[in-house]
Amino acid sequence: MYQAFIGLEVHIHLSTQTKVFCGCRSAFGDEPNTNVCPVCMGYPGVLPVLNIEAMRMGCIVARALNCHIPEKTWFERKQYFYPDMTKNYQISQFASPLGQNGYIDLEGRGIKKRVRIHECHLEEDAGKMIHSGTVSLLDYNRAGVSLLEIVTEPDMEKGEEAELFIQQLRRMVRYLGVCDGNMEEGSLRADANVSINLPGKGLGRKVEIKNLNSSRFVKLGLNYEIVRQSALLDAGKTVVQETRLWNENRDETAPMRTKENAHDYRYFPEPDLPIFEPDAAFLASVDASLSELPAARARRMASEYKLSEEQIDLLCEEKALADYFEEAVAAASVPDAALRISNLLLSDIRHLLARSGLEPSDLAQFRLSARRLATLVTMLSEGRISQKIVKQTIDLVLAEDKDPAAIIAEHHWEQITDLALIDTALQAVLETEATSVTELRTSSNEKRRKSISAYLVGKVLSATSGRADPKVVKSRLEEALKC
């Protein structure tokens, strides 16, 4: 039995409008090689200029990860030859990264663990290589994009913990508004390091799994490596320190190259960028940008609203969704608002959002505002409308952009609770359905009696255009027939 040691290097694209050291547009999906300039292409004689917004966003993440921000931080040149970086070096941080010695607490799915953050450092991304048959194409739009690398200590022991780390981090940076977290677009990607050894013997030989663009692949890749390395050691063989790639089609890792060490990069201070010394105003702007983080929000909401862990997790997945939920609950004036709003949000409304081509993050554009939803939930809880009317009203709110109360009044959809009106409709149904009434009175089959009772209630509801309160109708039917 071996002990596994897992550490992650997570790269996130910061949501800056321009690249980290030049004024080129930073955007995904543009025509190849259209967002480039002499600086990010590494032409001789050009000078980089630090994008202060990238530094600020990086420090926001560092603070959220409980990191220390040093009094001075600077950049180095990381030397290497790759075709996706034309100047053959990358401006990065090595000796004094912007965030140091932090931690994140993993919570959920039976996992509760503190993972130490070794550092957060700011750097420029490399370009993108596109391989097609025997031809390799290069797109430099991504070269120079603001990239924050978050490096953990090897504190995790299984793929499931690393998967949860990625998911919590993704949710965090989206809440902070510093990264869209779209792993399929490369906005957030991870390199996973894993070694195994006998318990108590410390770290083994490290293997890195490169460029994982899915939290699920992180889990699968790491668990595969633990099994692969265990088999090697059991056979008396040695684990090779190397970089491997995850093959999602075969569910296995494959060798890529021998792993480099820090000295292979020949770091030296970047001569064209001054040392950055964050002043009080800069640090105040960082602190002002810190919102309630998703883990803390989930704990608070679970305590306040008494919902299930699964409901809270789904509501807190997107900040916009959690904001919408809490605004609607605050605007509703009934005690069961949280449960009713949660049920609607996580079923019908999510479906309607998808049908409208919107994501939960787009709720600000949704015609069913939080206050409009609160109006509907209040009327439903007070028995003034039925669940069916809620759905019909939402459809018209989306189609006509009108207030729900106005729509309900216009269509006369408010439920009838007047006993005299209900009794009149009920008496008419009892007279026209005499055969069913007789069978209900005389039948000893309880299942059949329930079926006939439901049928008669349905007839009354039909006679009132669905406006009568079903519970009141059922009660009046039982009273009328004494059954």
Order of alpha helices (4+ residues) and beta strands (2+ residues): beta-alpha-beta-beta-beta-beta-beta-beta-beta-alpha-beta-beta-alpha-beta-beta-beta-alpha-alpha-alpha-alpha-alpha-alpha-alpha-alpha-alpha-alpha-alpha-alpha-alpha
